[in-house]
Amino acid sequence: MAPGAENGTTAAASPEAEHPRKAFGLAARDSSGELTPFQFSRRNNGPDDVTLKIHYCGICHSDLHSVKNEWGNAIYPMVPGHEIVGIVTEVGQNVTKFKVGDKVGVGCLVGSCRSCGSCEQNLENYCPKMILTYGSLNTDGTKTYGGYSDTIVVNERYVVLYPENLPMDKGAPLLCAGITVYSPMKQFGLDEPGKHLGVVGLGGLGHVAVKFGKAFGVKVTVISSSPKKEKEAIEKLGADAFLVSSDPKQMQAAMGSMDGIINTVSADHALTPLILLLKAHGKMIMVGAPEKPLALPVFPLIMGGKILAGSCIGGMKETQEMIDFAGKHNITAEIELIGADYVNTAMERLARGDVRYRFVIDVANTLKSA
């Protein structure tokens, strides 16, 4: 995803000297992706800003792609992290939504133009000038740095109030993984009780999609290439059924049975068998991002009047709605809590798919400046 900031010019200042407030985090300096201690700075809290002490930050698969420059748009040094939960330490004089001491979250974006058609419809996530939480440029030309750090300053529009009843560590991944699957369910009418939803892939996104689907009251079938995940999908996550995508008999038996599919897979895979699972006018929404283009089979789309669509996170109004819904239904991610000194190992494991289902960094207790 290309940086969404307005390009600007900035004086040749070091990261420590760009802004008045000292900050500390973990940064990648090049495409090796290795994260090392990083002294930098944050802006002062402005009249519309919220400053928070970061307690937890999830590790998203896009963090791995980004630090290794696999999408070709990396800006180094890079402090990743856009699944942030923390405590408000300061608010600006114009801030009305938050107060010091509140639990809050920050997701994938920290800025937008606020005047385009998307912003006017509370779809800041589709703003052409969206500013990402990390790997973007602010309007003053300085880099944005993410949540693998001790503190962050964000305009209040891009902050959400975090439910008091949700644990901060297990809820952090909802700020990306949660909204990524919640938004297409809402936008494409797959949240209606009685609908049949397929979830392709049971990873960081997929397992949360199962939980949201069940909370909406829909029938959920997990579609996975890994038969060993069946027991966990049904017994632990609450899925109603499980299909092994490599089993032609199972896939054929389920043809034409689903109202919609959330496809979370980021690897190369065949779309035709999945499209055939849909009812007439069924919808498959892509939220995974394979590195290479997938073959698009037009014929099965035409013959069933089916829809193949994409979805990218969600706007701020919908993100607040999502986290409130999660609080009401006690939806959290399944996580492995790690210390800051384990992040590089976690990245290596993430690249191998060795995580169930999300790593979360205990920032407040383990990220220590030298």
HELIX and SHEET records of a PDB file:
HELIX    1   1 HIS A   61  VAL A   67  1                                   7    
HELIX    2   2 GLY A  117  GLU A  120  1                                   4    
HELIX    3   3 GLU A  124  TYR A  126  5                                   3    
HELIX    4   4 GLU A  156  TYR A  158  5                                   3    
HELIX    5   5 MET A  168  GLY A  171  1                                   4    
HELIX    6   6 ALA A  172  LEU A  175  5                                   4    
HELIX    7   7 ALA A  177  GLN A  187  1                                  11    
HELIX    8   8 GLY A  204  PHE A  216  1                                  13    
HELIX    9   9 PRO A  227  LYS A  229  5                                   3    
HELIX   10  10 GLU A  230  LYS A  231  1                                   2    
HELIX   11  11 GLU A  232  LYS A  236  3                                   5    
HELIX   12  12 PRO A  248  ALA A  253  1                                   6    
HELIX   13  13 THR A  272  ILE A  275  1                                   4    
HELIX   14  14 VAL A  298  GLY A  304  1                                   7    
HELIX   15  15 MET A  316  HIS A  329  1                                  14    
HELIX   16  16 ALA A  340  TYR A  342  5                                   3    
HELIX   17  17 VAL A  343  ALA A  351  1                                   9    
HELIX   18  18 VAL A  363  THR A  366  1                                   4    
SHEET    1   A 2 ARG A  21  ALA A  28  0                                        
SHEET    2   A 2 LEU A  35  ARG A  42 -1                                        
SHEET    1   B 5 THR A 151  ASN A 155  0                                        
SHEET    2   B 5 ASP A  49  ILE A  59 -1                                        
SHEET    3   B 5 ILE A  84  VAL A  91 -1                                        
SHEET    4   B 5 LYS A 103  VAL A 106 -1                                        
SHEET    5   B 5 VAL A 160  LEU A 161 -1                                        
SHEET    1   C 4 THR A 151  ASN A 155  0                                        
SHEET    2   C 4 ASP A  49  ILE A  59 -1                                        
SHEET    3   C 4 ARG A 358  ASP A 362 -1                                        
SHEET    4   C 4 ILE A 335  ILE A 338  1                                        
SHEET    1   D 2 LEU A 109  GLY A 111  0                                        
SHEET    2   D 2 ILE A 131  LEU A 132 -1                                        
SHEET    1   E 6 ALA A 241  VAL A 244  0                                        
SHEET    2   E 6 LYS A 219  SER A 224  1                                        
SHEET    3   E 6 HIS A 196  VAL A 200  1                                        
SHEET    4   E 6 MET A 258  ASN A 263  1                                        
SHEET    5   E 6 LEU A 278  MET A 286  1                                        
SHEET    6   E 6 ILE A 307  GLY A 310  1                                        
END                                                                             
